[in-house]
Amino acid sequence: MTQSLDYLKETASQTAGPYVHIGLAPGDAGFDIYRQELGHDITGPNAKGQQITVTGIVTDGTGAPVKDVLIEIWQANAAGTYAGHGEVEDGFRGWGRVIPDFETGEFSFETIKPGAVTGRDGRPMAPHLNLWLVARGINVGLNTRMYFADESAANAADSVLNLIEQAHRRATLIAQGDGTNYRFDISLQGEHETVFLDV
Amino acid sequence: MTAELYQRDREWHPPALVQNYKTSLPRSPRNALLSLQGSASELTGPTFGHNDIDAIDNDLLRNYAKSGDPIGERIIVHGRVLDENGRPVRNTLVEIWQANAGGRYRHKKDTYLAAIDPNFGGCGRTLTDDNGYYSFRTVKPGAYPWRNWINSWRPAHIHFSVFGTAFAQRLITQMYFEGDPLIAKCPIVQAIPDQRAVDQLVAALDLNATIPLDSIAYKFDIVLRGSRSTFFENRPEGN
């Protein structure tokens, strides 16, 4: 016999289910309860940098929109600083919740384009948003990243994108856009399945 | 920034694809997840303060009451948020949502025939204290049918959302109630491969925490991923 290790085990995940909005965005469930809901405003009023709009749709393995998905965004400010870990603009949290239209499944959110954040190899990572998806039928929330097509040089050097063995799948993490409006579709399964991350 | 986290035990969590949980079939990725060492993007996360929420937000008996108390068994749900090292996770946001005592959700997409309770919203939120402790007052949710097999019933449950200090600790789970025979029959619960992980989701009746002649209590501790406290090399940038 040996001594036993006394670590606890992480609580197992369970699906957020179809009614996740009641808890995390009650206004979208159809009622008003809190003085303020959290996550509507990713950047606050004082954020510097390029304002952008990101539009997209999450689809399942049959190609149907996942209308009950809830996406959380976590991002740095335009200087590449995460809130709570350096100086950021007053009111900047860099976190938000995105809910698609219940009829079409299309989502849209506004934020600012983040700056490059230093990666664990000490070199800058290409600008990206961190995304976390939960929905009915998703047993453990799915992490992914959204990069920007107009950062091709930075993307080509990005340590995470370059870890994706099948090079053609890197495109699933890159939003197409003109510097102001970006399109980012997420595919849970199938030919164009998005690369999801075990963080 | 949080120090590097212990690897998430993917054999402890339910897999993405579970045949008996039908909705998981088209919504489960077929490719392997890409495993990353933590960078600032994963090891930082949003924080919340008392100006974000109100004191009444954790009292589901009162936070939507219009003309009186909601119908149902009055309960207290309380516990601690800890990490895998057993340390309290302080000042972290805990959000819950649930059906009412009849098993009906206040959601425009829920059409179950059980009645809406005019005095029950079904959501609450709070911040843990310096010991990682939280509590809610609510009514015990009812079981309800759902379209999986034609006769599938969810055990009574409360959904929990917890943050921690790193975005990679983000967790949503469900709390069940001691003694519920539907737990063993639920495809969503039974998606979890290890019975010990299931047991960890079942809140214990906690008579010491009841309010006599008023409310019964259940205790539910939540464990988030732990971080390495001693490491000497290979640190993520910024530590």
Boltz contact constraints between the chains, C-beta under 6 A:
constraints:
  - contact:
      token1: [A, 7]
      token2: [B, 84]
      max_distance: 6.0
  - contact:
      token1: [A, 8]
      token2: [B, 84]
      max_distance: 6.0
  - contact:
      token1: [A, 8]
      token2: [B, 86]
      max_distance: 6.0
  - contact:
      token1: [A, 8]
      token2: [B, 223]
      max_distance: 6.0
  - contact:
      token1: [A, 10]
      token2: [B, 84]
      max_distance: 6.0
  - contact:
      token1: [A, 10]
      token2: [B, 223]
      max_distance: 6.0
  - contact:
      token1: [A, 10]
      token2: [B, 225]
      max_distance: 6.0
  - contact:
      token1: [A, 11]
      token2: [B, 173]
      max_distance: 6.0
  - contact:
      token1: [A, 11]
      token2: [B, 200]
      max_distance: 6.0
  - contact:
      token1: [A, 11]
      token2: [B, 222]
      max_distance: 6.0
  - contact:
      token1: [A, 11]
      token2: [B, 223]
      max_distance: 6.0
  - contact:
      token1: [A, 12]
      token2: [B, 13]
      max_distance: 6.0
  - contact:
      token1: [A, 12]
      token2: [B, 192]
      max_distance: 6.0
  - contact:
      token1: [A, 12]
      token2: [B, 197]
      max_distance: 6.0
  - contact:
      token1: [A, 13]
      token2: [B, 13]
      max_distance: 6.0
  - contact:
      token1: [A, 13]
      token2: [B, 173]
      max_distance: 6.0
  - contact:
      token1: [A, 14]
      token2: [B, 173]
      max_distance: 6.0
  - contact:
      token1: [A, 14]
      token2: [B, 174]
      max_distance: 6.0
  - contact:
      token1: [A, 16]
      token2: [B, 172]
      max_distance: 6.0
  - contact:
      token1: [A, 19]
      token2: [B, 105]
      max_distance: 6.0
  - contact:
      token1: [A, 19]
      token2: [B, 107]
      max_distance: 6.0
  - contact:
      token1: [A, 22]
      token2: [B, 97]
      max_distance: 6.0
  - contact:
      token1: [A, 22]
      token2: [B, 107]
      max_distance: 6.0
  - contact:
      token1: [A, 22]
      token2: [B, 122]
      max_distance: 6.0
  - contact:
      token1: [A, 22]
      token2: [B, 123]
      max_distance: 6.0
  - contact:
      token1: [A, 23]
      token2: [B, 95]
      max_distance: 6.0
  - contact:
      token1: [A, 23]
      token2: [B, 97]
      max_distance: 6.0
  - contact:
      token1: [A, 23]
      token2: [B, 123]
      max_distance: 6.0
  - contact:
      token1: [A, 23]
      token2: [B, 159]
      max_distance: 6.0
  - contact:
      token1: [A, 26]
      token2: [B, 123]
      max_distance: 6.0
  - contact:
      token1: [A, 29]
      token2: [B, 107]
      max_distance: 6.0
  - contact:
      token1: [A, 30]
      token2: [B, 108]
      max_distance: 6.0
  - contact:
      token1: [A, 31]
      token2: [B, 106]
      max_distance: 6.0
  - contact:
      token1: [A, 33]
      token2: [B, 64]
      max_distance: 6.0
  - contact:
      token1: [A, 33]
      token2: [B, 121]
      max_distance: 6.0
  - contact:
      token1: [A, 35]
      token2: [B, 54]
      max_distance: 6.0
  - contact:
      token1: [A, 60]
      token2: [B, 26]
      max_distance: 6.0
  - contact:
      token1: [A, 60]
      token2: [B, 27]
      max_distance: 6.0
  - contact:
      token1: [A, 61]
      token2: [B, 26]
      max_distance: 6.0
  - contact:
      token1: [A, 62]
      token2: [B, 26]
      max_distance: 6.0
  - contact:
      token1: [A, 74]
      token2: [B, 167]
      max_distance: 6.0
  - contact:
      token1: [A, 82]
      token2: [B, 44]
      max_distance: 6.0
  - contact:
      token1: [A, 84]
      token2: [B, 47]
      max_distance: 6.0
  - contact:
      token1: [A, 85]
      token2: [B, 1]
      max_distance: 6.0
  - contact:
      token1: [A, 85]
      token2: [B, 44]
      max_distance: 6.0
  - contact:
      token1: [A, 93]
      token2: [B, 46]
      max_distance: 6.0
  - contact:
      token1: [A, 95]
      token2: [B, 46]
      max_distance: 6.0
  - contact:
      token1: [A, 117]
      token2: [B, 40]
      max_distance: 6.0
  - contact:
      token1: [A, 118]
      token2: [B, 237]
      max_distance: 6.0
  - contact:
      token1: [A, 119]
      token2: [B, 39]
      max_distance: 6.0
  - contact:
      token1: [A, 120]
      token2: [B, 37]
      max_distance: 6.0
  - contact:
      token1: [A, 120]
      token2: [B, 39]
      max_distance: 6.0
  - contact:
      token1: [A, 120]
      token2: [B, 236]
      max_distance: 6.0
  - contact:
      token1: [A, 120]
      token2: [B, 237]
      max_distance: 6.0
  - contact:
      token1: [A, 122]
      token2: [B, 237]
      max_distance: 6.0
  - contact:
      token1: [A, 130]
      token2: [B, 41]
      max_distance: 6.0
  - contact:
      token1: [A, 130]
      token2: [B, 167]
      max_distance: 6.0
  - contact:
      token1: [A, 132]
      token2: [B, 170]
      max_distance: 6.0
  - contact:
      token1: [A, 134]
      token2: [B, 172]
      max_distance: 6.0
  - contact:
      token1: [A, 136]
      token2: [B, 23]
      max_distance: 6.0
  - contact:
      token1: [A, 137]
      token2: [B, 23]
      max_distance: 6.0
  - contact:
      token1: [A, 137]
      token2: [B, 24]
      max_distance: 6.0
  - contact:
      token1: [A, 137]
      token2: [B, 27]
      max_distance: 6.0
  - contact:
      token1: [A, 138]
      token2: [B, 27]
      max_distance: 6.0
  - contact:
      token1: [A, 139]
      token2: [B, 14]
      max_distance: 6.0
  - contact:
      token1: [A, 139]
      token2: [B, 16]
      max_distance: 6.0
  - contact:
      token1: [A, 139]
      token2: [B, 191]
      max_distance: 6.0
  - contact:
      token1: [A, 140]
      token2: [B, 13]
      max_distance: 6.0
  - contact:
      token1: [A, 188]
      token2: [B, 27]
      max_distance: 6.0
  - contact:
      token1: [A, 189]
      token2: [B, 29]
      max_distance: 6.0
  - contact:
      token1: [A, 189]
      token2: [B, 30]
      max_distance: 6.0
  - contact:
      token1: [A, 193]
      token2: [B, 29]
      max_distance: 6.0
  - contact:
      token1: [A, 193]
      token2: [B, 31]
      max_distance: 6.0
  - contact:
      token1: [A, 195]
      token2: [B, 34]
      max_distance: 6.0
  - contact:
      token1: [A, 196]
      token2: [B, 29]
      max_distance: 6.0
  - contact:
      token1: [A, 196]
      token2: [B, 33]
      max_distance: 6.0
  - contact:
      token1: [A, 197]
      token2: [B, 34]
      max_distance: 6.0
  - contact:
      token1: [A, 197]
      token2: [B, 36]
      max_distance: 6.0
  - contact:
      token1: [A, 198]
      token2: [B, 33]
      max_distance: 6.0
  - contact:
      token1: [A, 198]
      token2: [B, 35]
      max_distance: 6.0
  - contact:
      token1: [A, 199]
      token2: [B, 36]
      max_distance: 6.0
  - contact:
      token1: [A, 199]
      token2: [B, 42]
      max_distance: 6.0
  - contact:
      token1: [A, 199]
      token2: [B, 168]
      max_distance: 6.0
